[in-house]
Amino acid sequence: MNAITIQAPGGPEVLRLQETSRPTPAAGQVLVRVHAAGVNRPDVLMRQGKYAGSGDVTGMVPGLEIAGIVEACGPNTPRWQPGDAVCALLAAGGYADYAVVDARHCLPVPAGLGMVEAAALPETVFTVWHNVFQRGQLQPGETLLVHGGSSGIGTTAIQLARALGSRVAITAGDEAKCQACRDLGAEWAINYKTDDFEQVLKEVGVDVILDMIGGDYTPKNLRLLHDDGRLVFINAMQGAQAEFNALQVMSRRLTITGSTLRPRSADFKAALATAIEQHVWPLIAAGKFRPIIDRTFSLAEAAAAHQRMESSAHIGKIVLQIAE
């Protein structure tokens, strides 16, 4: 089979299309013929050798989410049969013709979605559901602030928060991105290159912040939160170090939390998949949420897909289309 492998930690040029052996599903796993694979920021960090817990990435096949058809099932996979259309979360291995997946981390391709759209779901939906709704405890009527609102994570968070009755503010880097977020339901869309989000929102305040920026955003985030507010980190693209006033956190009962998905246990991800199928899949069926696709690339164009990801020019998800 064909797969994209990382030749050595480095730039997009280290991604190479190679012929490799097709994997065999073990107990509790299914083999999926991959039709599409989502491209995510952690894939870039993995390629660079900077993703937490990735170890030596030489020879690894990146790719954290796929959609395709079940080709074969290992023992103890009672839910799935060959021919089933699934999307799935992986720790790695999605940029390939075939991938083996923990059967519990598969979800049915939602009715009405194609493989490209389905491949854009797992990494972002798992991340948003856990961080915004489980860790952040966003409630109907509360306000969510999403930094990086036009990203795959951001466009997912906007739609899910709006569908479940919350108000949304976002930051993004240009007017086109801000308008795209308004079109998805964001009430406040702030161009961080021209406006200070803290000044714009200080009279409004927010209850939950989903932050992938870190750095000097941190004290501003904390000042914006209502009492009992929650700041949730999923990345720190502008720096992991920040200063803040601990007395402010104490007196206003603020919560600072965050998570990374890939290192979590298989049992945790299985439980998260169950919750997502229960809470998010009905929203897709009702037409209240649909992944936003920026651009598709072929498997051989994985390096170009990474270049687009790193340019931050995209709105929504970048997807590799691997099979018809």
C-alpha positions as CSV (number, residue, x, y, z in Angstrom):
1,M,0.0,0.0,0.0
2,N,1.0,3.6,-0.3
3,A,1.7,5.7,2.8
4,I,3.3,9.1,3.7
5,T,6.3,8.6,6.0
6,I,8.4,11.1,7.9
7,Q,12.0,10.7,6.6
8,A,13.4,12.8,9.5
9,P,12.2,15.6,11.7
10,G,11.9,18.7,9.6
11,G,9.9,20.8,7.1
12,P,7.1,19.6,4.8
13,E,9.7,18.2,2.4
14,V,10.5,15.3,4.7
15,L,7.0,13.8,4.0
16,R,7.5,11.1,1.3
17,L,5.1,8.8,-0.5
18,Q,6.4,5.2,-0.1
19,E,5.1,1.7,-0.5
20,T,4.7,-0.1,2.8
21,S,3.2,-3.3,4.0
22,R,-0.6,-3.4,4.7
23,P,-1.3,-3.7,8.4
24,T,-3.3,-6.5,10.0
25,P,-5.9,-5.9,12.6
26,A,-5.3,-7.4,16.0
27,A,-8.0,-8.2,18.6
28,G,-10.2,-5.2,19.1
29,Q,-9.1,-3.6,15.9
30,V,-10.5,-3.0,12.4
31,L,-8.6,-2.5,9.2
32,V,-10.0,0.5,7.3
33,R,-9.5,1.2,3.6
34,V,-8.9,5.0,3.9
35,H,-10.8,7.3,1.6
36,A,-9.8,10.5,3.3
37,A,-7.6,11.7,6.1
38,G,-7.8,15.0,8.0
39,V,-4.7,17.2,8.3
40,N,-4.2,18.8,11.7
41,R,-1.8,21.1,13.5
42,P,-0.5,18.1,15.7
43,D,0.5,16.4,12.4
44,V,2.8,19.4,11.7
45,L,4.3,19.2,15.2
46,M,4.8,15.5,14.8
47,R,6.6,16.0,11.5
48,Q,8.8,18.5,13.2
49,G,9.5,16.1,16.1
50,K,7.9,18.6,18.6
51,Y,4.7,16.8,19.4
52,A,4.5,15.7,23.1
53,G,4.9,12.0,23.4
54,S,5.7,11.3,19.8
55,G,9.3,10.2,20.4
56,D,11.5,9.5,17.4
57,V,9.3,10.3,14.4
58,T,11.6,8.9,11.7
59,G,9.6,6.4,9.6
60,M,6.3,7.3,11.2
61,V,3.1,7.7,9.2
62,P,1.2,10.8,10.4
63,G,-2.5,11.3,10.4
64,L,-4.9,11.4,13.4
65,E,-8.3,11.0,11.7
66,I,-9.7,9.1,8.8
67,A,-12.8,8.1,7.0
68,G,-13.2,5.0,4.9
69,I,-14.7,1.5,4.6
70,V,-14.0,-1.4,7.0
71,E,-11.9,-3.9,5.1
72,A,-11.4,-6.6,7.8
73,C,-12.1,-7.1,11.5
74,G,-9.9,-8.6,14.2
75,P,-11.4,-10.7,17.0
76,N,-13.7,-9.0,19.5
77,T,-15.1,-6.3,17.2
78,P,-18.8,-7.0,17.4
79,R,-20.1,-3.7,16.2
80,W,-18.4,-3.5,12.8
81,Q,-18.5,-5.6,9.7
82,P,-16.5,-5.4,6.4
83,G,-18.2,-2.8,4.2
84,D,-19.2,-0.5,7.0
85,A,-18.5,3.2,6.4
86,V,-16.7,4.7,9.4
87,C,-14.7,7.7,10.6
88,A,-12.1,7.2,13.3
89,L,-9.5,8.7,15.6
90,L,-6.0,7.3,15.5
91,A,-2.7,8.0,17.4
92,A,-0.9,8.0,14.0
93,G,-1.1,6.2,10.6
94,G,-3.9,8.0,8.8
95,Y,-1.9,9.2,5.7
96,A,-2.1,5.8,4.0
97,D,-4.3,3.6,1.8
98,Y,-5.1,1.4,4.9
99,A,-5.0,1.9,8.6
100,V,-5.7,-0.2,11.7
101,V,-7.9,1.4,14.3
102,D,-9.2,0.5,17.8
103,A,-12.7,-0.5,16.9
104,R,-14.1,1.6,19.9
105,H,-12.6,4.7,18.3
106,C,-14.7,4.3,15.1
107,L,-18.0,6.1,14.6
108,P,-20.4,5.6,11.7
109,V,-20.1,8.1,8.8
110,P,-23.1,10.4,9.5
111,A,-25.9,10.2,6.9
112,G,-25.6,13.0,4.4
113,L,-21.8,13.4,4.7
114,G,-19.2,12.3,2.2
115,M,-15.9,10.8,3.2
116,V,-14.0,14.1,3.0
117,E,-16.4,15.7,5.4
118,A,-16.4,12.6,7.7
119,A,-12.6,12.6,7.8
120,A,-12.7,16.2,9.1
121,L,-14.7,15.2,12.2
122,P,-12.9,13.0,14.7
123,E,-9.8,15.0,15.8
124,T,-11.7,18.3,16.0
125,V,-14.9,17.0,17.5
126,F,-13.2,14.8,20.1
127,T,-11.0,17.8,21.0
128,V,-13.9,20.3,21.2
129,W,-16.3,18.1,23.0
130,H,-13.9,17.2,25.7
131,N,-12.3,20.6,26.2
132,V,-15.3,22.9,25.7
133,F,-18.2,20.8,27.1
134,Q,-16.6,18.3,29.5
135,R,-13.6,20.3,30.9
136,G,-15.0,23.7,30.2
137,Q,-18.6,22.8,31.2
138,L,-20.1,25.3,28.7
139,Q,-23.7,25.8,29.5
140,P,-26.7,27.1,27.4
141,G,-26.8,30.9,27.7
142,E,-23.1,31.2,28.6
143,T,-20.6,32.9,26.3
144,L,-17.6,31.0,24.7
145,L,-14.5,32.8,23.4
146,V,-12.5,30.8,20.8
147,H,-9.1,32.0,19.7
148,G,-8.3,30.8,16.2
149,G,-12.0,30.8,15.3
150,S,-11.5,30.0,11.6
151,S,-9.4,26.9,12.2
152,G,-10.9,23.4,12.1
153,I,-11.2,23.5,15.9
154,G,-12.7,26.9,15.8
155,T,-15.3,26.3,13.2
156,T,-16.3,23.2,15.1
157,A,-16.5,24.9,18.4
158,I,-18.6,27.8,17.0
159,Q,-21.2,25.5,15.5
160,L,-21.5,23.1,18.4
161,A,-21.7,26.0,21.0
162,R,-24.4,27.7,19.0
163,A,-26.3,24.5,18.4
164,L,-26.4,23.9,22.2
165,G,-27.6,27.4,23.1
166,S,-24.4,29.4,23.9
167,R,-23.2,32.7,22.5
168,V,-19.8,32.8,20.8
169,A,-17.0,35.3,20.3
170,I,-13.9,34.5,18.2
171,T,-10.5,36.0,17.2
172,A,-9.1,35.5,13.8
173,G,-6.4,37.1,11.6
174,D,-8.2,38.8,8.8
175,E,-11.7,40.1,7.8
176,A,-12.5,37.1,5.5
177,K,-11.9,34.7,8.4
178,C,-13.9,36.9,10.8
179,Q,-16.8,37.0,8.3
180,A,-16.7,33.2,7.8
181,C,-17.0,32.9,11.6
182,R,-19.9,35.3,11.7
183,D,-21.6,33.2,9.0
184,L,-21.3,30.2,11.3
185,G,-23.0,32.1,14.2
186,A,-20.2,34.0,16.0
187,E,-21.7,37.2,17.5
188,W,-18.3,38.9,18.0
189,A,-15.5,38.3,15.4
190,I,-12.4,40.3,16.3
191,N,-9.4,40.7,14.0
192,Y,-6.5,40.4,16.4
193,K,-4.2,42.2,14.0
194,T,-6.2,45.4,14.2
195,D,-8.1,45.2,17.5
196,D,-7.5,44.2,21.1
197,F,-9.9,41.4,21.9
198,E,-9.8,42.3,25.6
199,Q,-10.9,45.9,24.9
200,V,-13.7,44.7,22.6
201,L,-15.1,42.2,25.0
202,K,-14.4,43.7,28.4
203,E,-17.9,45.0,28.8
204,V,-19.4,41.7,27.8
205,G,-17.2,39.2,29.5
206,V,-17.1,35.5,28.8
207,D,-17.6,32.2,30.7
208,V,-15.3,29.8,28.8
209,I,-12.3,30.4,26.7
210,L,-10.8,27.8,24.3
211,D,-7.2,28.9,23.8
212,M,-4.6,27.6,21.4
213,I,-2.4,30.7,21.7
214,G,-1.1,31.0,25.2
215,G,1.7,33.5,25.8
216,D,0.5,37.1,26.5
217,Y,-3.1,36.1,25.8
218,T,-3.2,34.4,29.2
219,P,-3.6,37.4,31.5
220,K,-6.0,39.0,29.1
221,N,-8.1,35.8,29.0
222,L,-8.2,35.7,32.8
223,R,-9.3,39.3,33.1
224,L,-12.1,38.7,30.6
225,L,-13.6,35.7,32.4
226,H,-16.7,36.1,34.5
227,D,-16.5,34.9,38.1
228,D,-16.3,31.0,38.1
229,G,-15.1,31.2,34.5
230,R,-13.0,28.5,32.8
231,L,-9.9,28.9,30.7
232,V,-9.1,25.8,28.6
233,F,-5.7,25.4,26.8
234,I,-5.3,23.1,23.9
235,N,-2.1,24.5,22.5
236,A,0.3,27.4,23.2
237,M,1.4,28.6,19.8
238,Q,2.7,31.9,21.1
239,G,4.5,30.4,24.1
240,A,3.9,28.1,27.0
241,Q,5.1,30.6,29.7
242,A,2.8,33.3,31.1
243,E,2.4,35.4,34.2
244,F,-0.9,35.9,35.9
245,N,-2.3,37.1,39.2
246,A,-3.0,34.1,41.4
247,L,-5.1,36.2,43.8
248,Q,-7.4,37.0,40.9
249,V,-7.8,33.3,40.2
250,M,-8.6,32.7,43.9
251,S,-10.9,35.6,44.6
252,R,-13.0,35.0,41.4
253,R,-12.9,31.2,41.5
254,L,-11.4,30.9,38.0
255,T,-10.4,27.5,36.6
256,I,-7.4,27.0,34.4
257,T,-7.2,23.7,32.7
258,G,-6.4,22.1,29.4
259,S,-5.6,18.8,27.7
260,T,-3.9,17.0,24.9
261,L,-5.7,14.1,23.2
262,R,-3.1,11.8,21.6
263,P,-1.5,10.5,24.9
264,R,-4.8,9.7,26.6
265,S,-5.7,6.1,27.1
266,A,-7.6,4.0,24.6
267,D,-10.4,3.5,27.2
268,F,-10.7,7.3,27.6
269,K,-11.0,7.8,23.9
270,A,-13.6,5.0,23.7
271,A,-15.7,6.7,26.3
272,L,-15.3,10.0,24.5
273,A,-16.5,8.4,21.2
274,T,-19.6,7.1,23.0
275,A,-20.4,10.6,24.3
276,I,-19.8,12.2,21.0
277,E,-22.1,9.7,19.2
278,Q,-24.8,10.4,21.8
279,H,-24.5,14.2,21.8
280,V,-22.9,15.4,18.5
281,W,-24.1,13.0,15.9
282,P,-27.8,14.0,16.4
283,L,-26.8,17.6,15.7
284,I,-25.2,16.6,12.4
285,A,-28.4,14.6,11.5
286,A,-30.5,17.7,12.4
287,G,-28.4,19.9,10.1
288,K,-27.0,22.0,13.0
289,F,-23.4,21.2,12.5
290,R,-21.3,20.3,9.4
291,P,-17.5,20.4,9.0
292,I,-16.1,23.3,7.0
293,I,-13.7,22.1,4.3
294,D,-11.0,24.5,3.2
295,R,-9.2,22.4,0.6
296,T,-8.5,18.8,-0.4
297,F,-5.2,17.4,-1.6
298,S,-4.1,14.0,-2.9
299,L,-2.0,11.7,-0.7
300,A,1.0,12.5,-2.8
301,E,0.4,16.2,-2.1
302,A,0.7,15.8,1.7
303,A,3.7,18.2,1.8
304,A,1.6,20.9,0.1
305,A,-1.2,20.3,2.6
306,H,1.2,20.8,5.4
307,Q,2.4,24.0,3.8
308,R,-1.1,25.3,3.7
309,M,-1.7,24.4,7.3
310,E,1.5,26.2,8.4
311,S,0.5,29.3,6.3
312,S,-2.6,29.6,8.5
313,A,-4.4,30.8,5.4
314,H,-7.1,28.1,5.6
315,I,-10.6,28.4,6.9
316,G,-11.9,25.1,8.3
317,K,-10.3,21.8,7.6
318,I,-7.6,20.6,5.2
319,V,-8.2,17.0,4.0
320,L,-6.2,14.4,2.0
321,Q,-8.4,12.6,-0.5
322,I,-6.9,9.2,-0.8
323,A,-9.5,7.0,-2.6
324,E,-12.7,7.6,-4.5
